[in-house]
Amino acid sequence: MGWIIALIVGGVAGWLASLVMNRDASMGIFWNIVVGCIGSVIGNLIAGPLLGIGGSVQEFSLVGLVIAIVGAIVLLGIVNLVQRGRVR
């Protein structure tokens, strides 16, 4: 059950991050899930040591969703830097 929750939260986080970074038109649902899941890992790596908080894959939490969105935004910012040489 945890994997299904991780995919759903990853998809929502990736979609919201793509809206914030103006990349929604270039990404489909598959890439939204991938960006959200990788962003969740990045967000937990950032939030864990700095803030002492982290999200759990086993259950849904609003904190975990926010961490995943922030991590996905960071990931999309890095992708924009690599592809275009600037952050949009």
NUKOL-339057 format. One record per residue (C-alpha): residue number from 0; x negated, y negated, z. Coordinates in nm, 4 decimals, always signed. Layout:
NUKOL-339057
SITE; nr; xx; yy; zz
SITE; NUM; X; Y; Z;
...
END
This chain:
NUKOL-339057
SITE; nr; xx; yy; zz
SITE; 0; +0.0000; +0.0000; +0.0000;
SITE; 1; -0.2930; -0.2353; +0.0660;
SITE; 2; -0.4082; -0.2228; -0.2973;
SITE; 3; -0.0656; -0.3268; -0.4232;
SITE; 4; -0.0608; -0.6223; -0.1838;
SITE; 5; -0.4156; -0.7162; -0.2894;
SITE; 6; -0.3160; -0.7142; -0.6574;
SITE; 7; -0.0041; -0.9227; -0.5975;
SITE; 8; -0.1840; -1.1754; -0.3762;
SITE; 9; -0.4746; -1.1812; -0.6232;
SITE; 10; -0.2386; -1.2498; -0.9118;
SITE; 11; -0.0642; -1.5334; -0.7292;
SITE; 12; -0.3950; -1.6821; -0.6120;
SITE; 13; -0.5452; -1.6603; -0.9616;
SITE; 14; -0.2356; -1.8165; -1.1161;
SITE; 15; -0.2297; -2.1062; -0.8679;
SITE; 16; -0.6033; -2.1627; -0.9110;
SITE; 17; -0.5661; -2.1665; -1.2898;
SITE; 18; -0.2931; -2.4304; -1.2558;
SITE; 19; -0.5168; -2.6457; -1.0353;
SITE; 20; -0.8126; -2.6112; -1.2742;
SITE; 21; -0.6010; -2.6624; -1.5927;
SITE; 22; -0.6875; -2.3179; -1.7319;
SITE; 23; -0.3398; -2.1679; -1.7213;
SITE; 24; -0.2954; -2.1669; -2.0994;
SITE; 25; -0.6149; -1.9675; -2.1563;
SITE; 26; -0.5519; -1.6945; -1.8976;
SITE; 27; -0.3056; -1.4073; -1.8928;
SITE; 28; -0.1743; -1.2079; -1.5998;
SITE; 29; -0.4667; -0.9636; -1.6111;
SITE; 30; -0.7255; -1.2421; -1.5802;
SITE; 31; -0.5187; -1.4139; -1.3113;
SITE; 32; -0.5369; -1.0940; -1.1041;
SITE; 33; -0.9101; -1.0537; -1.1695;
SITE; 34; -0.9863; -1.4173; -1.0831;
SITE; 35; -0.7672; -1.3995; -0.7716;
SITE; 36; -0.9280; -1.0792; -0.6421;
SITE; 37; -1.2834; -1.1996; -0.7073;
SITE; 38; -1.1862; -1.5383; -0.5640;
SITE; 39; -1.0631; -1.3661; -0.2513;
SITE; 40; -1.4026; -1.2054; -0.2031;
SITE; 41; -1.5775; -1.5401; -0.2649;
SITE; 42; -1.3380; -1.7172; -0.0293;
SITE; 43; -1.3979; -1.4632; +0.2455;
SITE; 44; -1.7739; -1.4976; +0.1989;
SITE; 45; -1.7378; -1.8742; +0.2368;
SITE; 46; -1.4750; -1.8835; +0.5139;
SITE; 47; -1.6145; -1.6019; +0.7244;
SITE; 48; -1.9488; -1.7464; +0.8309;
SITE; 49; -1.8496; -2.1136; +0.8113;
SITE; 50; -1.5064; -2.1088; +0.9742;
SITE; 51; -1.4969; -1.7732; +1.1469;
SITE; 52; -1.1744; -1.6703; +0.9699;
SITE; 53; -1.0937; -1.4238; +0.6982;
SITE; 54; -0.8082; -1.2564; +0.5205;
SITE; 55; -0.7138; -0.8913; +0.5394;
SITE; 56; -0.6312; -0.6614; +0.2504;
SITE; 57; -0.4080; -0.4457; +0.4681;
SITE; 58; -0.1390; -0.7054; +0.5304;
SITE; 59; -0.0232; -1.0320; +0.3782;
SITE; 60; -0.1150; -1.3522; +0.5556;
SITE; 61; -0.0870; -1.7141; +0.4531;
SITE; 62; -0.4461; -1.7760; +0.5621;
SITE; 63; -0.5637; -1.4958; +0.3346;
SITE; 64; -0.3713; -1.6439; +0.0418;
SITE; 65; -0.5205; -1.9899; +0.0977;
SITE; 66; -0.8705; -1.8412; +0.1236;
SITE; 67; -0.8133; -1.6490; -0.2004;
SITE; 68; -0.6908; -1.9631; -0.3787;
SITE; 69; -0.9923; -2.1662; -0.2627;
SITE; 70; -1.2282; -1.8881; -0.3699;
SITE; 71; -1.0576; -1.8604; -0.7093;
SITE; 72; -1.0877; -2.2376; -0.7583;
SITE; 73; -1.4593; -2.2138; -0.6794;
SITE; 74; -1.4935; -1.9261; -0.9269;
SITE; 75; -1.3097; -2.1154; -1.2027;
SITE; 76; -1.5237; -2.4227; -1.1337;
SITE; 77; -1.8372; -2.2135; -1.1829;
SITE; 78; -1.6928; -2.0646; -1.5039;
SITE; 79; -1.6148; -2.4167; -1.6312;
SITE; 80; -1.9721; -2.5246; -1.5572;
SITE; 81; -2.1148; -2.2307; -1.7481;
SITE; 82; -1.8779; -2.2588; -2.0458;
SITE; 83; -1.8544; -2.6347; -2.0892;
SITE; 84; -2.1384; -2.7799; -1.8861;
SITE; 85; -1.8972; -2.9718; -1.6580;
SITE; 86; -1.6182; -2.9144; -1.4074;
SITE; 87; -1.2745; -3.0236; -1.5274;
END
